[in-house]
Amino acid sequence: MSSYHFLSLSQLNGVWTIHLKRPEVYNALNAGLIHEIRDVAEKAKASESARVLVITGEGKAFCSGADLKSGTSDSDLGAVLRSTYNPMILALRGLDKPVIGAINGPAAGAGCSLALACDYIIAKEGAYFAELFVQIGLTLDAGSTAFLMQSLGYHKAFELAATAKKISAEEAKVWGLVAEVVSEENWENRVQAIGEEFAQRPTLALALIKRELQRAHHQDLATVLEMEAEAQRHAGYSKDFQEGVTSFLEKRAPKFVGK
């Protein structure tokens, strides 16, 4: 199902899947596509049926970054970011369900930021990541400054940002950016399977993990320990925790409901 112009959205067994649909420009981001990604993320957050969001691209690329040919009437790029890209990234990071990035091809510039905004990233063989901003005299945006630092540390982050170096899917896996590299022949099946796997996990626990990991990066240890304790208190009262313990004792697969 989809009522969108620049992406398609399907929903099956708790898995919501976005296909970016601007293959003629390698799924470059224009204002319309950015708005639609944000809209899906906000709808997924409000939906009790949504348990995981998968983002992938149509055609040869995942996302080639900002659509420079579409232009903008606003010469203040900071204002453009505040009104378009930033709300999209915050909606994805604020979604209390896992976001799976299925990187089917090049993820460049803001497309790389979009990929790194996801919680769990798989990449097809032949895909690559590139922070191309410096090539047009710009700095990182759409969250890449934080995402690269969180994942790689200062020197690797600077290397990627300052050189616009392309990182293959395999190299990204070695560096810890990518969880899995999948062959072309297994791609569709694996994307479907990973969505279903996460949809069966305890949604509340995943939401808490996602939130606390993001907060922990900016906190001292004592604050993190207290934050973990409060989150665990919340999880400890959940039906999913009761089911997890019961299923473990009964030696059967758990049936989590996300509450």
DOVEX-473080 format. One record per residue (C-alpha): residue in three letters; x, y, z. Coordinates in pm, whole numbers, padded with zeros to 5 digits, always signed. Layout:
N
AlaXYZ/...
//
This chain:
259
Met+00000+00000+00000/Ser+00118+00352-00066/Ser-00029+00699-00108/Tyr+00311+00857-00155/His+00470+01011-00465/Phe+00841+00960-00400/Leu+00841+00633-00206/Ser+00632+00319-00174/Leu+00524+00175+00159/Ser+00427-00185+00223/Gln+00305-00333+00550/Leu+00319-00704+00631/Asn+00316-00882+00968/Gly+00435-00576+01157/Val+00711-00494+00908/Trp+00675-00157+00736/Thr+00904-00129+00433/Ile+00993+00194+00255/His+01128+00179-00099/Leu+01275+00512-00209/Lys+01135+00560-00559/Arg+01339+00813-00753/Pro+01564+00567-00939/Glu+01612+00808-01230/Val+01821+01026-00995/Tyr+01953+00740-00782/Asn+01691+00815-00514/Ala+01828+01162-00447/Leu+01654+01349-00167/Asn+01420+01633-00259/Ala+01185+01811-00021/Gly+00898+01580-00112/Leu+01087+01258-00043/Ile+01227+01393+00283/His+00877+01487+00398/Glu+00739+01145+00306/Ile+01013+00955+00494/Arg+00940+01167+00800/Asp+00566+01108+00760/Val+00610+00730+00747/Ala+00832+00736+01057/Glu+00576+00940+01249/Lys+00291+00713+01139/Ala+00493+00405+01236/Lys+00552+00552+01581/Ala+00180+00607+01629/Ser+00079+00266+01494/Glu+00040-00030+01729/Ser+00072-00268+01434/Ala+00413-00139+01324/Arg+00698-00327+01491/Val+00991-00249+01261/Leu+01068-00007+00977/Val+01287-00112+00683/Ile+01431+00148+00445/Thr+01579+00052+00108/Gly+01613+00197-00239/Glu+01471+00113-00579/Gly+01710+00058-00865/Lys+02089+00072-00850/Ala+02131+00308-00553/Phe+02016+00339-00195/Cys+02033+00719-00196/Ser+02273+00952-00376/Gly+02221+01239-00132/Ala+02065+01579-00186/Asp+01910+01640-00526/Leu+02126+01936-00624/Lys+01944+01975-00956/Ser+01613+02036-00781/Gly+01768+02342-00620/Thr+01627+02550-00337/Ser+01497+02904-00316/Asp+01662+02943+00022/Ser+02032+03030+00016/Asp+02051+02967+00392/Leu+02138+02597+00397/Gly+02105+02591+00775/Ala+01741+02691+00738/Val+01693+02418+00478/Leu+01834+02159+00716/Arg+01621+02278+01006/Ser+01302+02259+00802/Thr+01361+01935+00610/Tyr+01653+01703+00685/Asn+01674+01750+01060/Pro+01307+01667+01131/Met+01339+01355+00914/Ile+01649+01231+01098/Leu+01496+01308+01438/Ala+01180+01120+01341/Leu+01384+00811+01250/Arg+01603+00826+01560/Gly+01301+00904+01776/Leu+01098+00614+01640/Asp+01055+00374+01931/Lys+01095+00074+01702/Pro+01400-00059+01519/Val+01485+00099+01185/Ile+01663-00137+00947/Gly+01874+00015+00671/Ala+01882-00223+00373/Ile+02153-00054+00169/Asn+02109-00190-00183/Gly+02362+00038-00353/Pro+02556+00363-00309/Ala+02472+00571-00002/Ala+02634+00909-00056/Gly+02624+01249+00111/Ala+02292+01294+00290/Gly+02208+00944+00165/Cys+02495+00819+00378/Ser+02349+01014+00671/Leu+02012+00851+00607/Ala+02174+00507+00610/Leu+02366+00578+00931/Ala+02049+00706+01099/Cys+01919+00350+01089/Asp+01967+00124+01390/Tyr+02075-00195+01211/Ile+02240-00183+00870/Ile+02276-00457+00612/Ala+02437-00390+00276/Lys+02434-00561-00059/Glu+02764-00663-00212/Gly+02880-00375-00430/Ala+02717-00105-00216/Tyr+02933+00170-00074/Phe+02917+00463+00167/Ala+03064+00807+00099/Glu+03047+01139+00282/Leu+03076+01359-00026/Phe+03000+01695+00133/Val+03357+01821+00123/Gln+03366+01777-00254/Ile+03126+02066-00293/Gly+03273+02272-00012/Leu+03027+02171+00259/Thr+03052+02009+00599/Leu+02865+01704+00725/Asp+02494+01732+00783/Ala+02177+01527+00845/Gly+02338+01370+01151/Ser+02657+01228+01003/Thr+02876+01425+01245/Ala+02720+01239+01538/Phe+02678+00904+01364/Leu+03040+00881+01249/Met+03175+00984+01588/Gln+02952+00736+01769/Ser+03049+00451+01537/Leu+03410+00522+01443/Gly+03571+00779+01669/Tyr+03737+01106+01579/His+04018+01007+01342/Lys+03820+00769+01123/Ala+03531+01015+01120/Phe+03764+01293+01009/Glu+03914+01069+00742/Leu+03578+00996+00586/Ala+03453+01353+00616/Ala+03770+01524+00493/Thr+03856+01292+00203/Ala+03512+01186+00072/Lys+03658+00836+00056/Lys+03425+00562-00065/Ile+03388+00276+00182/Ser+03281-00058+00037/Ala+03015-00266+00210/Glu+03282-00514+00316/Glu+03508-00243+00459/Ala+03211-00083+00635/Lys+03143-00417+00800/Val+03503-00441+00922/Trp+03475-00088+01062/Gly+03152-00173+01242/Leu+02912+00041+01038/Val+02743-00257+00874/Ala+02615-00571+01045/Glu+02585-00793+00738/Val+02696-00796+00375/Val+02456-00991+00156/Ser+02498-01128-00196/Glu+02277-01014-00484/Glu+02110-01353-00508/Asn+02019-01363-00139/Trp+01930-00995-00105/Glu+01550-00993-00129/Asn+01509-01297+00096/Arg+01747-01158+00358/Val+01581-00816+00367/Gln+01246-00984+00423/Ala+01388-01222+00683/Ile+01566-00953+00886/Gly+01247-00751+00904/Glu+01052-01051+01027/Glu+01323-01138+01279/Phe+01311-00792+01436/Ala+00931-00786+01427/Gln+00934-01092+01653/Arg+01166-00934+01909/Pro+01039-00755+02226/Thr+00950-00412+02091/Leu+00946-00233+02425/Ala+01292-00359+02517/Leu+01425-00257+02175/Ala+01274+00089+02216/Leu+01443+00130+02553/Ile+01775-00003+02421/Lys+01760+00239+02129/Arg+01682+00537+02352/Glu+01941+00459+02618/Leu+02222+00390+02370/Gln+02163+00728+02212/Arg+02153+00906+02547/Ala+02453+00718+02685/His+02690+00862+02429/His+02652+01204+02589/Gln+02644+01110+02958/Asp+02890+01029+03234/Leu+02900+00675+03374/Ala+02699+00746+03688/Thr+02423+00902+03482/Val+02427+00608+03242/Leu+02403+00358+03528/Glu+02100+00537+03671/Met+01946+00567+03326/Glu+01991+00194+03271/Ala+01835+00117+03607/Glu+01525+00323+03529/Ala+01489+00169+03184/Gln+01530-00181+03329/Arg+01264-00102+03591/His+01028-00015+03306/Ala+01116-00329+03109/Gly+01089-00546+03421/Tyr+00718-00468+03454/Ser+00645-00555+03090/Lys+00445-00848+02959/Asp+00734-00922+02726/Phe+00968-00977+03021/Gln+00717-01213+03182/Glu+00681-01398+02853/Gly+01058-01408+02803/Val+01119-01571+03139/Thr+00822-01809+03105/Ser+00922-01920+02756/Phe+01281-01972+02870/Leu+01167-02193+03159/Glu+00925-02379+02934/Lys+01195-02418+02665/Arg+00990-02271+02384/Ala+01014-01971+02151/Pro+00880-01651+02309/Lys+00576-01472+02170/Phe+00643-01105+02235/Val+00364-00848+02207/Gly+00559-00527+02255/Lys+00409-00432+02593/
//
